[in-house]
Structures are given as structure tokens and as C-alpha cells.
Amino acid sequence: MMTSYKVMVDYSMSLEDMIAAGKYDFVNGYITTTNFPIDREETGKEDVEVILVCLGESLTTEQVKSEFYRRGLKPATIMELLALGASHPELQREFSILALGSSLRNRGHLYFPYLYTIVDGRGLDLDWFDTGLKFGELWRYLTVRK
């Protein structure tokens, strides 16, 4: 299952400003510019089509990415994830949304940013998925076209 959304990504914004625009009730303290530097090759604002993919089965990171490439997609970055969270804030109340295009290696684990719902609101967090571990079948993956 795939669903597309249009979002405006403002590449001139800092990561902290992008997070503030999303008005999250919880933000993992490791989600910083130091850990997730912004790619400044892009500048200005850009309309981007992001595509939510539900694969409906438990797969490893490598299997998920392989399926993206087979479909002509690539993993979305944290900037695209934050743009989605700011423009479609209620979406993450339906399911958790993971961006495999940005990651943080810390304490021997690979962490990816994701949006999810918490008891009293919305959260931006990190979860780790190392080689061999499988993502559950309910995850939604944020992607963009290659």
C-alpha cells in the first residue's frame, strides 16, 4: 500500500526550526544538528511528493530498502519527515512513520528518526534497527521518488 502527500521542504531552515514547526510534544534529545546535519546542497523551498509505504510484513532494513528501490523509491530524510509532520500533524496518530534516509550511529546501534503518537500528543523519536533485526509489519516508511 502506498499513499502520496505533497509537502513543502524549506532547506533554509535549521533542524531545530523544522522541529519547532512540527509542534511535537516530545522530541528525543539526540535529534540535533550535530547528529543530523542538514544537507546544504539544497536551498530554498521545494514542493516534494513524499510517499508512505506499508509493506505489511516484517522485514530487515536491507529488505525494506531493496523493496523501495524495486519500486523506484528511495528512503526519505529527516527533513522530509519533519515537513510531513508539520503539514500533516494528525497522520502520525494513525501509525508510526519512519525515515530510513537519515540515521545516527550511537553506542554500536543504528538509529532512525520516526514520528509517532504518545498518550497526550505527538512525538519525534529515534529507534534502532541493526542488521538482522526486522521492522514490524505495521510500520509506515516515508519515501520519495528516485
C-alpha positions in Angstrom: 0.0 0.0 0.0 1.3 3.4 -0.9 -0.1 6.9 -0.3 1.4 10.2 -1.5 1.4 13.6 0.0 2.7 17.0 -1.1 4.9 18.8 1.5 6.9 22.0 1.4 10.5 21.4 2.5 12.3 24.6 3.4 16.0 23.8 3.1 17.0 27.2 4.5 15.5 26.3 8.0 17.6 24.8 10.7 16.8 21.4 12.1 15.7 23.0 15.3 13.3 25.3 13.4 11.9 22.4 11.5 11.2 20.6 14.7 9.6 23.7 16.2 7.3 24.0 13.2 6.0 20.5 13.9 4.9 21.4 17.5 5.8 18.0 18.9 5.0 17.2 22.5 8.2 15.0 22.8 11.5 15.2 20.9 14.3 12.8 21.5 17.3 14.8 22.8 19.7 13.1 20.3 17.9 14.7 17.4 20.2 17.7 16.9 22.0 19.4 14.1 25.2 17.8 15.3 23.8 14.3 14.9 21.6 15.1 11.9 23.4 17.7 9.8 21.3 19.4 7.1 22.4 18.8 3.5 23.0 22.3 2.3 23.3 21.3 -1.4 19.6 22.1 -1.5 18.5 25.7 -0.9 15.2 27.5 -0.6 11.8 26.0 -0.5 10.7 23.0 -2.6 7.4 21.1 -3.1 8.2 17.5 -2.6 6.0 14.5 -3.1 6.5 12.1 -0.2 5.1 8.6 -0.4 4.1 6.5 2.7 4.7 2.8 2.1 3.2 0.0 4.2 4.9 -3.3 3.3 2.6 -5.4 5.5 5.3 -7.8 6.6 8.3 -8.0 9.0 11.5 -7.2 7.1 15.1 -6.2 7.8 16.4 -2.8 6.9 18.1 -4.2 3.8 15.0 -5.9 2.7 12.9 -2.7 3.1 15.4 -0.6 1.2 15.6 -3.3 -1.6 11.8 -3.1 -1.9 11.9 0.7 -2.2 14.5 0.5 -5.0 12.4 -2.1 -6.8 9.5 0.3 -6.8 11.6 3.3 -7.9 11.7 4.9 -4.5 14.4 5.9 -2.0 14.2 6.5 1.7 13.1 9.9 2.8 15.4 12.1 5.0 14.7 13.7 8.4 13.9 17.0 6.6 11.1 15.4 4.6 9.9 13.6 7.7 9.7 16.9 9.6 7.9 18.6 6.7 5.3 15.8 6.7 4.9 16.1 10.4 4.4 19.9 10.2 2.0 19.8 7.3 0.0 16.7 8.2 0.2 16.5 12.0 -2.6 14.1 12.5 -1.1 11.4 10.3 1.2 10.1 13.0 -1.8 9.5 15.3 -2.8 6.7 12.9 0.6 4.9 12.6 4.3 5.4 13.2 6.2 6.9 10.3 9.9 6.0 9.8 12.5 7.8 7.7 15.4 5.5 6.7 17.2 8.2 4.7 18.7 9.7 7.8 20.4 7.8 10.6 22.6 8.1 13.7 25.2 5.6 14.7 25.5 5.6 18.5 26.6 3.1 21.1 27.1 0.5 18.4 23.5 0.8 17.1 22.0 2.5 14.0 19.1 4.8 14.9 16.4 6.2 12.5 14.0 9.1 13.2 10.3 8.4 13.3 7.0 10.2 14.1 4.5 8.5 16.4 1.7 9.2 18.8 2.0 9.4 22.6 -0.7 9.4 25.2 -1.0 13.2 25.3 0.2 14.1 21.8 2.8 13.6 19.1 6.4 12.6 19.3 9.6 12.7 17.3 11.9 9.9 18.4 14.7 7.5 17.4 14.6 3.7 17.2 17.4 1.3 16.5 17.3 -1.4 13.9 20.6 -3.1 13.3 21.5 -5.8 10.7 19.2 -8.8 11.0 16.6 -7.1 13.2 13.2 -6.8 11.5 10.8 -3.9 11.4 7.3 -4.9 12.3 4.6 -5.2 9.7 2.7 -2.1 10.9 5.4 0.5 10.2 4.9 3.1 7.6 8.0 4.1 5.7 8.4 7.6 4.2 10.0 7.6 0.8 10.5 9.8 -2.3 10.8 9.0 -5.9 14.4 8.4 -7.2 
